[in-house]
Amino acid sequence: MRIKYNFSVAGFTLQISLPQGWNVDALLPSFRAFRCPDEAEETEKLLTCTVYAAAERPSGVLPGTLLESTVSDMGYVSLYKYDKEAEGYCVTLSAEQKGRLHVMQADVFFSTVQVYLYENERLAGHALSSLLRIAYSQAVLYRGGISLHASAVFCGNRAFLFMGRSGTGKSTHAALWMKYVPGVELLNDDNPTLRMIQGKAYTYGTPWSGKTPCYKPLCFPLGGMVRLKQAPANRFYRQTEVDAFAAILPGCSVIRQDVALRSCLYDTLVQLAEQVPVGILECRPDEEAALMCHRALSPSDQ
């Protein structure tokens, strides 16, 4: 017996099927605010994920070719590409080096996913959430969406995104906006979603927010994006066209080896670069940097 749960993230429906007796709220506490009513069963799904106990996974060596292995906040992650007959991907994740592997298998569109989970492990819920994040970030690319590594705040009826390498100070800059710019609140501190809808850009909160528990099912028009660079003085440089495209690209989640996914991402990025103010902010972690960035991205508020 299985139980299906539906969640709405950035306007997309995710369906997760768990064995009866598994506690969805305990496994995925950050998803609670995104839970859909039962009527969502009739809506089109971005992805459908069926979760099994790890013991149910068919035995044998993992098929396919290893594309990359990474270590991040998600744990130790390896990505495999199946052969041409199977057409799809396999992802393994371990919370610890040489730990037991949670496994996700996905079709080439990441619309149909199976996860084999060691449900009794302490970090089983974190592993499931991370695997869903990987699948979601690829699936949205086919729908004009982007999962972006950034901090997002909102002020009035607009959202603003801060991008940069790990350790650059995205969360710090978001906190400076909240401290010095009236009315600013945090929308998401790690993985907001961007969508182009009828030529306009929107920012959404998601169930994934890094180390900061900020899980808000909210949506705002995108007011601007900035890539942060640490520097001894504060300077803002507006980016347009190719430069704007290049400023946004590094923060986007995409399987680089997949031509179709890259093509979808590039199409959306071109629209974003044309529609949304984008800048580079060389900055110190201070009040002046926050106010300078706010003025540059919000000319009507000056």
BELFEN-V344453 format. One record per run of one state. SS is the DSSP state (H for helix, E for strand, - for the rest). FROM is the first residue (numbers start at 0). TO is the last residue. If there is no record, write none. Layout:
ss & from & to
SS & FROM & TO
SS & FROM & TO
This chain:
ss & from & to
- & 0 & 0
E & 1 & 8
- & 9 & 10
E & 11 & 18
- & 19 & 22
H & 23 & 26
- & 27 & 27
H & 28 & 33
E & 34 & 34
- & 35 & 36
H & 37 & 41
- & 42 & 43
E & 44 & 52
H & 53 & 55
- & 56 & 63
E & 64 & 71
- & 72 & 73
E & 74 & 80
- & 81 & 86
E & 87 & 93
- & 94 & 100
E & 101 & 106
- & 107 & 110
E & 111 & 116
- & 117 & 122
H & 123 & 142
- & 143 & 143
E & 144 & 147
- & 148 & 149
E & 150 & 154
- & 155 & 156
E & 157 & 162
- & 163 & 168
H & 169 & 179
- & 180 & 182
E & 183 & 187
- & 188 & 191
E & 192 & 196
- & 197 & 198
E & 199 & 203
- & 204 & 217
E & 218 & 229
- & 230 & 233
E & 234 & 238
- & 239 & 239
H & 240 & 248
- & 249 & 250
E & 251 & 251
- & 252 & 257
H & 258 & 274
- & 275 & 276
E & 277 & 282
- & 283 & 285
H & 286 & 296
- & 297 & 297
H & 298 & 300
- & 301 & 301
